[in-house]
Amino acid sequence: MSIDLAVVQSSILPLLKGLKVTAQVCVLGIPLGIVAGTVAAYFRASEWRVLRAVALSYVEIVRNVPFLILVYLSFFGLPKLGVSMPAFAIGVAATAFYTGGYFCEILRAAFGSLAHGQVQAARSLGLSGLQVQRHVVLPQIFGFLAPATTSLTIMMFKDSSIFSVMSLTELTYQSNLLTADTFAYVEVLGTTALIYWLCSVLLDVAGQWSERYATRYRRV
């Protein structure tokens, strides 16, 4: 069996258009998810039982409900509730929701990696709660956050392929259209896999750089 390079060449442009949509969903959804996860992590550390219960319920939903089911429920269920959203908005919201649940646990583990005595010492010096977070906690946990956050970003980037089921014109959806037209499954899907792999490698390199930057103080 030979590879039809002409099909590979002709499929690159449509696939790159799909990659643009994938990137837009991730660029919007993942940072929103990090914000949501940060709020949830602080809720879980709260003294208020209601806030802890809300955060725990959120995390349990994300951990125990498959991403595909969540997307289906959003796409088909929201219209029944009178909420009409385009596929792109649902993709961003679903990405943010799922990212937030996992990032909450990543951040909670990073908080747990700090010696409790450091926070107590900072408080004894007269630092406020906000100052403790800014000058003591956050600078140290970035080094712990970087590897896990990089893995989470790559995971969500790849899982964005699920949005093809609601006809969002992202990378996988474009590959499905091309294979339906050309029947060149090996050429089109192989090119699609290569694009996913290259993007994931670039994200990993960026994550490794951010980890080295965040932990530079440890090498002094």
Sequence and secondary structure as in RCSB ss.txt:
>XXXX:A:sequence
MSIDLAVVQSSILPLLKGLKVTAQVCVLGIPLGIVAGTVAAYFRASEWRVLRAVALSYVEIVRNVPFLILVYLSF
FGLPKLGVSMPAFAIGVAATAFYTGGYFCEILRAAFGSLAHGQVQAARSLGLSGLQVQRHVVLPQIFGFLAPATT
SLTIMMFKDSSIFSVMSLTELTYQSNLLTADTFAYVEVLGTTALIYWLCSVLLDVAGQWSERYATRYRRV
>XXXX:A:secstr
    HHHHHHHHHHHHHHHHHHHHHHHHHHHHHHHHHHHHHHHHT S HHHHHHHHHHHHHHHHS HHHHHHIII
IIHHHTT    HHHHHHHHHHHHHHHHHHHHHHHHHHTS HHHHHHHHHTT  HHHHIIIIIHHHHHHHHHHHHH
HHHHHHHHHGGGGGGGT  SHHHHHHHHHHHH  HHHHHHHHHHHHHHHHHHHHHHHHHHHHHHTGGGG 
